Amino acid sequence: MKSIRLRLLLHYLFFVCLMGTVLYVGLHYRLEDYYYGKKVAIMQGTVEDIERLFRLSRSEDEALSHMEYLGYGFEGKITLIDRSSNLLLFENQGSWFLQGSVEKEVVYRGTKAYVVKTSMPVEGTRWLVYGEEIQGGKIAVLQIPVSAMEDTIGIVQSFSIGLVGIAMAAAVFLSLVLSRNITRPIADLNGIAKQMGQLDFRHRYTGKRKDEIGQLGNTLNELTGKLEETIDNLKKELDKEKNLDVMRKKFVAQVSHELQTPITIVNGYLEALSDGMVEGEEEEAYYEIIEDEMEKMSNMVKDLLHLSQLESGTYKMRMEPMDLTSLVRSIAKKFPVLAEKKGLAWREGIGEEAFGFEGDPLRLEQAIANILQNALKYARHSIRLEYAVFNNHAVLEIRNDGERIAEGDLPRIWESFYKGGGQGTGLGLAIAAGIFQYHGVRYGARNLPEGEGVAFRMVFPLGGAQGGPVGPRD
């Protein structure tokens, strides 16, 4: 298979040879006719000058006296003959010949001249002869020696052919350079494309060309970047699918484990009741325990349903404009009593400034309440809720003075079924995270100085900011 460089070179050489052939044929075969024709035109123009001279002169003698000046500008011989008397009126060189044989006829734009072979001034001398009758019955005969014309034609042909040869050599060299300059970047692009075929996207087109090849290189760079990004995303998706499969199996195992305990408890108490092993107040206590465990299972199933809907994107949200400050204040009113029942001090700091926010009040309350429930569970002595409005965001922070969380576990507390060393299902914070992400709320947890516990922080934006965990300094 011929390379594109070879094909380009052959095309260039073909056109160079074609042009060289045309120039050679023109110089070798057409130059003589062209040159003879131009000489005939000059002779015809000279005759017109002679006729104009006689027409403008006051007498024939005056015209003949000016013929000498006209003869100086003509390369050949001018002869003027009186037609009626056949007398020689004027000649500017040598003697006029009357004998000779016509070798060929030269026609230029309808004007005829003749190549005549004579014995003047020597045997075999050839002349290009043109004659024309002018006013007053005079005949003007103009002669140019053919030998001078042939010498000029030979010199022009030799010089032109040499020049054509040099031009063809230069054209061949330029063809080599041009074909190389065109095909080199194409070869580079081909190499990049082959690397792309091997899924190696490290190579890029680095040329500076502004033509179609440069545009192709830039397009290939864009394609390489997009392919690299797409394949990376596909790899991530595959890894994600694998991780999801592992997480799914782990999730099923965790759900089974979490449900197994209350089911076992309920089953044991039901067997005792069915066997009539308890009576009176003890029987009533058994029913209360069964009811409590059933409620736990019901709440767990609801939490699992909520979490599944959040992760699948089917969780129903009723978005509406709201005052976030009012929502936080209403939530805060519900928890001092719960804290008091657990012997905890409740402290809060809520600003008065309203903060417009679009969201689902019910779901946001659920998410914030989950974090407060978590704080109630782990606090030792007190819980503090702080809320403040800034220029373009509002910040809600909930602190409890419980034990600090291991730094490596801080990002994991938002995962489903993560409980650390505590009790419960580990679903509350995962549900809160899903709701916050849906609303574009940034959230996170950080350890406070030793003895001060843990702080949960939520940042509510004015606009549609991307949600996600926030770091300790956010």
C-alpha positions, 0 to 999 in steps of 0.5 A: 500500500502506497503511503500518502506521502508517496502519493502526494509526491507523485502527484506533485512530480506529475504536475511539475513534469507536465508544466515542464513539458508544456514549457519545453514544447512551447519554447522549442516549437512555438517560440519561432512562430511567435517571434516571427509574428512579432517581427511582422507586427513591427514591420507593419507598424513601421510601414504605418509610420512611413505613411504617416510621415508622408501624409504629414510632410509638406513635400516628398523631399521633406518626407524622404529627408526624415526617413533616415531618422525612421530607419535608425529605429528599425532593425532591418533594411527599409526600401522605398520604390516608386510603383509607376517608374520602378525607381528606388526612392529610398534605402537605408542600408546597402543595395536593394535586391530584386532576385530571390526565392520564397522559402516560406510564408509568415502570417500574423493576424492576417498580415503576410510576410515572406522568408526569402533566400537571396544572394545578397550580400552573400549567397544563401542569405535569408531575409524576412520581407514585408511589402506594402503600398502606401499613398502616392503610388509608393511601395515600402519594402522592409527586410530583416536578416533571418540569421539575426532572428535565429540567433536571438531565438536560439539564445532565448531557447537555451536560456529558457530551457536552462531556467525551466530545468532549474525551476523543475529541480527547485519544484521537485525539492519543494515537492519533497519538503511540502509532502513531508510537511503535510504527511508528518503531522498526519503520521503523528495523528495516526500514531496518537489514534493508534495509542487511543486504540490501545486505551493509552490517552497520554499522547496529544497533538502538539502542533501549531498549524492553523490549517485543516490538519491543525484543526484535525489535531485539536479535534483529536485532542478533544476526542482523546480527552472525552474518551479518557473521561468517558472510560474513567467514568465507566470504570468508576461506574463498574467499580460502583456497581461492584461496590453496590453489589457488596453493599447490597449483600451487606445491607441485607445481612445487616437488616436481617441481623437488626430484625432478628433480635426483636423478632426473637424477643417477640417470638419468645414472649409469644411462646410464653404467653401461648403456653400460659406460663405467665398471668396477671400483671406479668402477662400485661408486662409481656404484652407491653414488651411485645408491643414495644418491640413491634413498634421498633420493627415498624419504625425500622421498616419505615426508616428502611423505606425512607432510606431506599426511596432517598437512594433511588430518588423516589422520595417524595418532596414537596418543595415550597418557599419557607422561612428557615428561621421559623422552622428551626425555632419550631423544632427547637421548642419540642426538644427541651422537654425530651432533654429534661427527661434524660437529665440533660441541660438544653441551651440554644441560640437562635437569631431573629433574622428571617431566612428565605429557603425553598424546601420541604419543611416536613422532611427538613424537620425530620432530618434535623430531628434525627440529628437532635435525637442522635445528640440526645442519645450520646450527650452526657450533660448538655445539648446546645443548638446554635443558628445564625443567618449570614449574607448568603447562607444560614448555619445550624450547629448542634452540639452534644458533650458526649464522647468524641468520634474516632477521626476515621469514623467521622465520614462514615456516621452518615452511612446506613447501619453505621452505629460505631459503639452505640445502640440503634439501627444506624439509619437516622443520620443516613436519612438526614444526609439524603434529605440534606443532599436533596436540598443542596444543604452542606452537612458534616460533623467534627470533634470539639476539644477534649471533653466538649463532645461533637458538633454537627453542622449544616449550611443552608445556601440561598441558591442551589448549591451542591450538597455534601459533607462539609469539613471541620472548618466549613 
